[in-house]
Amino acid sequence: MPLCKHDTFCAFTNDPDHKNQYLHTCKYGEQCRSLHNAKHTEWFIHPCPFQDKCSLSNDVKHNLTFTHPEKPTFVAQLFKLVFDHDSGNGTLKLRCPHWGQCSLTNKVEHTTQFYHPCRYGDECRKYNDEAHCEDFFHPCKYGSKCTNQDPYHRFSCLHEDRSPVWMDCHNPTKPHVAQKPKNNGNSVSNSNSNSKSKTHTSTSNTASSGTSHGQYHSLAVNTSGEHVHHSGSLNMGHSISSTTTRHPYHSQYSNTSVPHNQQTSVHGITSSSYSNVAVSSPFNNSMYPPLSSMGGSATSPIPYHSQTPTFPNQQHFPQQQPHDTCNHQQGGQNNMYMSNNANYGMLTSNDGIPQPVIPPLIVMSYNVLADCYVSAERYSHIANINHLKWSNRKQKIFQALKDRPFDIIGLQEVDQSHKNDFADFATNNGYSIFISDKLPRKKDSVAIMFKINRFGQAIGSGGERIIEGYPEVFQYVVLRDLLSNSYLIVMNCHLTFQQDTITPRENQVKRMAEVLHSLHSQVSQQYATNRVSLILVGDFNTQPHETPVKFMESLNLKRAHQDRTGFWTFSTTYTKVCDYIMYFGNLKVTSSDPEPIFLPKSTIPNDEFGSDHIPITATFQMFN
C-alpha cells in the first residue's frame, strides 16, 4: 500500500476509504506513546522500537507499518519512560501482526517484543501467572463493560472482540479474514483497548512545507509534547475529513512524504532524501516555501528553524499585482512580503462582497493565567491574596466565557491540572474543546472551543511546536459553518515571552504563516471553494508596532482591534497590548472589545477579572 503523497497534511486520515488505500507516517515517530495501541500502528508508520534486534525485522506484515533504521536512535531508557506513562508497565511490547496464527510464540526473543492472545482464552489455567500474562493476553471477563481503569489491566486484558485487519486495510484488493484460534468455544479478542482519556506524550513537528502538483513536501523535526482532545461528547477527530460526521479519536502524523527506504538522516533528524523544491503558490506567482526559510537553496535539506529570517522595511515591498491565480472573488489584490529573497504567499482580501445575511460570529481570546505561574512572590502587588486562588479565579473566568454567546473561544495558559474544569465547562455549555500542551512537558496549554450547534464536529485539527528550542505551540481547527456553508480555519497560539529579544517570535509567526497558507490552500482545493476564512487568536507577547504583528499584517491578515491602544495585560513587568484577534476572508468586524482602558497594574486579578489578562472579543459578520 503506497504512502499518501500529502502525508502529515493529508485531509482524509479519518476517511475509511482513504485509509484503505494509503498509509501515513506518525508525526511522533520513535517517541509515540501509542505504539502499544494496535489500532494506531495498523494505519501509521513508525520506526520499530526494537530496531536491528527486532525478531520480525524481515516479516512482510510487520514491515508494512514499522521501519528498521540501520543506525538505532532509540535508547533503552526511553522505552520505559514512554510505556510507563500509558500502561503502568516497564516493558514495551507491540501486537504481533500474525496474532493467533503466529509460529514464533515459543521464541523468547519474539515474545519479549510482541504480545499474542492466549489460545485458552478466559479458561487459561495460568490466568494469574504473571510471567505467562506478560507473553499472552487474555480476554477480560467483563469485556467492553469492564470498569477497571487500572492502566496495566487496560493494556494487558483484551476488552474487544476484533479480528486482525492487517490484510484488510493493507491489501484491500485481496480481503483477508483472520481465522480465530481454537479456544474451546471461547472467543479471543485481539485488540488492545485503551478506554482511557486519550492523553499522548508525543513527538511534535517543526516542518517547512510546500505544494507541488497537489503534493506537500516537508522536513520533520521531532520534539516531545502532549495533546489532549475533548469535545461535548469527548470524541473529536484529528485531521480534516470530507464529511462532518463524528470520527474516531485523533491519530498522530509525521511529515515524511517518501518511502522509508529513501530516508536519510540530516543533522540527526530523520528526513527525506528528495529535494525540498519550492514551487508556485496557489495564492500568487511567488515561491512557497520561501527559499531562505530552508536555510539556503531550494534543494538544501536543512530544517526551517536553522535560519533566522530577517524582516525588511516597508519600502522593500514590491508593487501590488493583480490577483488572478487563486479561486477568490474578482477584484482582490495580491502582495508579497520579501525576506532574504524569500517570497511569502499572500492571502488576498475580498472586495465587493455581498451584504451580510448570516448571524454574526462572536470570537474571544483569553489568557486565563495558568495556576503554575501564580505565586505570592510573583504577585505580591495583589492586595487580596484570595484573588489568586483558582477556586475564586475560575468562577470569574467561566463567567467571562458565558457573558456572551461566543461561537469560538481561544484560551492560553490553561493549567494542566485544570483541563477537566475546562472540558466540563465545554460539555455543559455546548462546546467542543481541543487542547494542545506546550512542549516538552510544560505545565500549561492552549485550547480552542467552538459551538457544536454551529459547527458540528471539527473536520480537521492539529497542533505542533512552533519552532525548535522553545516550548510554545500553536493549534488549529478546521470548521464548516453550518449556517453559511463556508469553511473556517481557526488558529490559536501563545508566543514566547523574551523581553531581551524579539527574534524567536519573528520565527514563530513565520512558521504559523506557512501552516495557515498550506491549510487555506488545501481546504480551498479539496472543497473547490473560495469561501475559506481564517481567524488567528492568541497571546503574541508582542506590541502592535513590532515586527511579528507587522509581518502577519503584511500577509493581509487584519487586526480586529485595528486602532485600539491600552493595557490588556497587567503584571509587575508587562503592561502592554499583547493579545490579538486577526482575520482574513469573507469576514467583516462589526464590533470589538475591550475599549481602551487604563487600570493600575496592581488591580488584577481582582473581584472582576480572574486573570492578569483582560479577555478580548470581536464580532464578525460572515458573507456568502
SEVEX-684695 format. One record per residue (C-alpha): x, y, z; residue in three letters. Coordinates in steps of 0.001 Angstrom, whole numbers, plus 500000, padded with zeros to 6 digits. Layout:
<nodes>
XYZala...
</nodes>
This chain:
<nodes>
500000500000500000met501563503355498983pro502385506223501288leu499915509098500917cys501507511944498978lys500087514514501428his501158512508504475asp501019514833507504thr498958517397505598phe496519514777504322cys492914515871504571ala491436512405504857phe493221510485507596thr489853509855509213asn488231508719505973asp487966504884505990pro488085504653502195asp491260506725502105his492908504726504881lys492186501547502941asn494337502888500105gln497166504876501715tyr499487504752504703leu500571507793506695his503612508376508869thr503152509052512561cys504448512532513300lys505551511473516777tyr507901508896515301gly510008506936517727glu508630508748520772gln504990507929520015cys503200506807523150arg500598504867521191ser502998502187519985leu501208499642522135his497880500648520564asn497331498082517814ala494718500185516056lys497123503092515761his500041501014514464thr497903499414511754glu497424502746509997trp500528504800510784phe504194504101510114ile506709504230512989his510375503380513499pro510379499965515138cys511397500394518788pro513403497154518650phe515331498255515540gln518045495818514436asp517154493430517285lys513571493059516146cys512506489421515805ser510243490376512867leu512642492650511021ser512170490598507832asn508454489983508258asp506321491476505487val503323492308507649lys505409493902510385his507378495969507871asn504198497444506423leu503985499928509266thr507358499656511026phe510747500664509686thr514117499423510900his516787502134510536pro520351500962510111glu521588503206512897lys519496502817516055pro518303506106517520thr516213504745520381phe517607504480523870val516532501758526255ala515532504272528915gln513024505805526528leu511118502517526262phe510310502518529920lys509613506244530034leu507198506042527127val505409502912528169phe505173503567531887asp503016506608531168his500218504696529459asp500392501124530673ser501948501267534101gly504332498529532976asn508056498766532343gly508105496604529207thr507206497881525781leu505504495320523553lys503829495573520184leu500936493491518976arg502129490698516725cys500656491150513239pro500162487384512972his498226487367516228trp496766483908516930gly498455482339513896gln501992483287514936cys504504480427514780ser507114482153516962leu505327482062520304thr507914479597521604asn510744482047520849lys511692484102523885val513234486885521788glu509906487214519976his507517487043522932thr509511489666524812thr508821492093521952gln505349491124520720phe502236490045522558tyr499739487387521420his496374486066522570pro496343483025524800cys494682480242522862arg492888479068526001tyr491164482406526442gly489472483051529760asp489730479348530643glu493507479505530807cys494832477840533947arg497724480307534045lys495446483322534079tyr497031484506537336asn500590483605536322asp502337486952535909glu505105485565533669ala502546483900531387his500381487015531207cys503356489098530120glu503629486990526966asp499984486145526294phe496957488368526680phe493589487136527919his490080488483527447pro488617490361530384cys485530488513531583lys483617491791531660tyr484506492644528058gly483573496128526877ser481570496682530085lys484669496489532259cys485017499453534611thr488507498639535882asn490626501655534911gln493935500293536182asp496424501150533395pro498083497759533321tyr494734495962533295his493530498107530394arg496668497203528480phe497113493521529271ser493483492377529189cys491535492329525956leu488215494134526051his487078493842522445glu486365491035520013asp488133492308516935arg489997490139514453ser493238491379512881pro492621493730509992val496157493931508621trp495392492326505275met492032494063505028asp493492497531505348cys496830496995503635his495641494896500712asn492022495868500002pro492010494022496679thr492550490718498494lys490469490763501662pro491793488596504426his489510487058507026val491545486069510043ala490861482656511495gln490305482639515212lys492476480231517170pro490860477233518724lys489949478013522279asn487221475600523301asn484472477834522062gly485728480938523758asn486175483943521582ser489558485585521887val489734489232521202ser492890490688519786asn492920494376520339ser494465496416522998asn491575498519524139ser492562501811525559asn489449503292527051ser491339505933528927lys491153509555528030ser493429509950525055lys496486511644526514thr499650511287524455his503145512298525303thr504296512554521778ser506660513934519246thr505677517108517503ser506944518541514256asn508554521695513204thr508366521472509464ala508812523570506399ser506282522654503783ser505243523406500211gly502924522229497482thr503885520652494194ser501164519397491872his498979518711494869gly501826517332496995gln503132518717500260tyr506858518219500818his508244518754504261ser511104518085506655leu510239516926510154ala511868517859513412val510820515844516464asn510214517291519905thr508227515948522782ser504879517196523988gly501358516290524869glu497976516598523189his494624516189524850val491341516244522978his487893516717524414his484556517689522935ser480981517921524026gly480903514161523746ser484628513602524423leu485160512461520848asn486984514545518301met488869513977515066gly492464514943514500his492519515567510760ser490420517065508012ile487609514849506805ser485372515080503771ser482271514865505960thr481052516411509176thr480149513101510791thr481718512085514072arg485095510406513720his487277508281515986pro489769509793518355tyr492646511654516787his495662509871515393ser499243511043515100gln501101512045511995tyr504525512612510528ser505821514893507816asn507767512287505833thr506381512097502312ser508558509464500668val509003505709501096pro511045504874504157his513728503119502188asn514634506543500794gln515040508273504141gln518282509763505285thr519438511476508438ser520268515174508326val521828516711511433his520489513775513419gly516974514316512106ile515203511721510015thr514194513408506780ser513514512638503177ser516263512278500620ser514368514171497944tyr514970517849497272ser512601520195499042asn511894522231495937val509989525464496302ala507029525621493937val504446528104492776ser501999529201495428ser498299528956494584pro497922532448496027phe500255534200493619asn503270533735491420asn505703533698494325ser507574530655495538met506466528627498535tyr508068527644500797pro510473530602500799pro513963529553499819leu515691531326502683ser513443529639505206ser515014526358504152met518413527701505060gly519774528148501551gly518915526832498109ser515661525130497224ala517365521764497392thr519144522273500694ser517725519746503191pro518175521914506276ile515323522294508772pro513381525544508818tyr514432526506512328his518124526520511442ser517886530001509959gln516764533275511498thr514787535197508857pro515038538970508823thr512322541470508084phe512769544299505556pro511289547742505793asn508105548716504011gln509993550243501093gln511169546764500116his507630545621499395phe507023545021495671pro504288546691493685gln500851545146494109gln499973542786491302gln496501541700490097pro495306538675491997his494311536281489222asp495868532976490258thr493575531752493027cys489921530988493454asn488921534110495375his486374536597494079gln487488539014491423gln488750542400492464gly491192541311495157gly494818542416495185gln497901540410495951asn501047541305497878asn504311539585498687met506419540029501788tyr510098539780500868met512730538446503262ser516225537420502132asn514945536814498583asn512058534770500045ala508520535386498813asn505714534504501193tyr502386533593499581gly499857536294500338met496211535937501280leu494001538115499110thr491259540226500621ser487734540072499299asn486428543382497987asp482930543988496801gly481452541141498828ile477642540994499106pro475578542293502003gln475520540106505120pro472687537636505609val474263535272508184ile474135535547512003pro477260537197513426pro480290535199514513leu481455536103518035ile485073535304518937val487026535570522192met490723535265523029ser491655534966526689tyr494895534268528545asn493479532706531713val496736532673533762leu497914529139534475ala497983528305538158asp501547527010537784cys502675530625537256tyr500833532007540289val502786532637543470ser502570535108546315ala506045536385545473glu505324536949541784arg502001538645542507tyr502966540432545693ser501309543558544297his497855541943544634ile496254543328547766ala493932540387548396asn495767537073548108ile492446535237547786asn492109536661544277his494944534323543237leu493225531116544334lys491974529008541443trp488696528290543218ser487963532027543104asn489534532792539751arg487788530047537780lys484334531355538662gln485227534755537212lys486894533203534155ile483958530922533396phe481544533802533904gln483510535803531330ala483248532867528913leu479466532888529403lys478954536663529246asp478122536445525553arg477156533582523215pro480677533107521894phe480945530863518846asp484732530450519107ile486980530844522156ile490780530698522124gly492420530157525514leu496050530478526522gln497765529275529719glu495301526516530537val496891524800533523asp497429521060533143gln495622520389536406ser492580522358535250his491960520649531912lys488988518782533303asn487463522034534535asp487548523483531034phe486424520202529471ala483420520125531814asp482640523743531012phe482743522952527299ala480495519921527679thr477961521768529824asn477794524775527511asn477592523128524105gly481228523441523034tyr483808521091521640ser487274521728523042ile490709520947521590phe493690521247523942ile497393521220522977ser500109521230525621asp503356523118525473lys506457521083524785leu508288519402526304pro506019518587529220arg505253522138530265lys502506522731532763lys500186524871530665asp498323524502527393ser496404526348524709val492815525442523862ala490164526166521244ile486458525845521964met483728526103519332phe479953525771519400lys478723522358518306ile475325523631517171asn477005525972514693arg479984523946513532phe479200520340514421gly482416518365514837gln485761519679513589ala486660518365510142ile490310518959510930gly492563519749513865ser496224519710514755gly498962521258516816gly502736521344516967glu505694523125518475arg506168526377516593ile509961526336516385ile512676524105517808glu514151525184521108gly511050526853522524tyr508141525134524274pro505365527205522726glu502895525513520396val500175526606518038phe496988524680517357gln494290524863514727tyr490862523506513915val489169523425510522val485437524018510781leu482464524088508452arg479973526788509356asp476596525081509096leu474825528442508830leu476778529796505864ser478101526546504366asn481562528098504374ser484838526951505922tyr486775528486508757leu490366527822509867ile490919528883513482val494466529064514856met495394529726518474asn498893530471519768cys500921531661522725his504236533072521554leu507361533032523668thr507993535745526231phe511521537049525739gln511978540648526804gln515570540831525622asp514961539683522047thr512104539519519579ile513749537130517093thr512079533924518381pro508644535486517950arg509546536534514419glu510408532943513561asn507278531669515269gln504897533866513276val506681532864510062lys506083529227510847arg502415529863511635met502021531787508379ala503342528802506433glu500878526436508092val497955528821507578leu498925529138503930his499052525370503446ser495766524790505269leu493980527508503316his495262526134500028ser494327522554500851gln490833523319502132val490129525589499146ser491249522933496683gln489655519998498464gln486217521573498708tyr486513523577495463ala485522526804497171thr486823530286497803asn484683530576500926arg487521529786503323val488218532322506074ser490952532474508707leu490874533598512324ile494093533800514347leu493857534423518095val496410534355520842gly498863535974523180asp501648537221520919phe503672538832523741asn504230541475521075thr503197545108520732gln501347546277517595pro504316548205516218his506731545259516463glu507689543073513518thr505766539856514357pro502447541708514204val503530543766511214lys504590540601509426phe501174538980509858met499510542187508705glu501713542197505614ser500085538873504695leu496696540649504583asn495658539366507984leu493843542233509687lys493633543047513359arg490123543087514774ala491264545790517220his492942547786514477gln493061551213516084asp492955550328519758arg495541551227522334thr495553550405526000gly496739547938528571phe495194544496528114trp497630542588530276thr498727543576533739phe501660542215535665ser504517543677537609thr506656543997534500thr504485543859531379tyr501614546311530929thr501163546378527182lys498856545207524430val499893541670523547cys496653539744522820asp495238539736519306tyr492404538552517116ile493368538620513434met491328537538510449tyr491182537112506691phe488483536174504189gly484745536687503997asn484606538450507348leu483942541990508494lys484417543274512036val481266544892513392thr482460545366516989ser485412544577519233ser486159544791522938asp487614545932525215pro487548549654524702glu490817551366525597pro491049551209529371ile493785552111531776phe493933550485535184leu496695550421537770pro498756547329537170lys498223546243540763ser494482545716540352thr494107542349538603ile493379539550539248pro490595541151541304asn486883540866542026asp486066541254538327glu488936539627536452phe490238536134537200gly493462536566535228ser496231539085534715asp494938539498531148his491675541055530028ile489688538928527556pro489371540423524096ile486423539782521805thr485386540539518249ala482089540195516421thr482294539349512734phe479720539423510004gln480196536494507628met479391536821503954phe478427534262501356asn
</nodes>
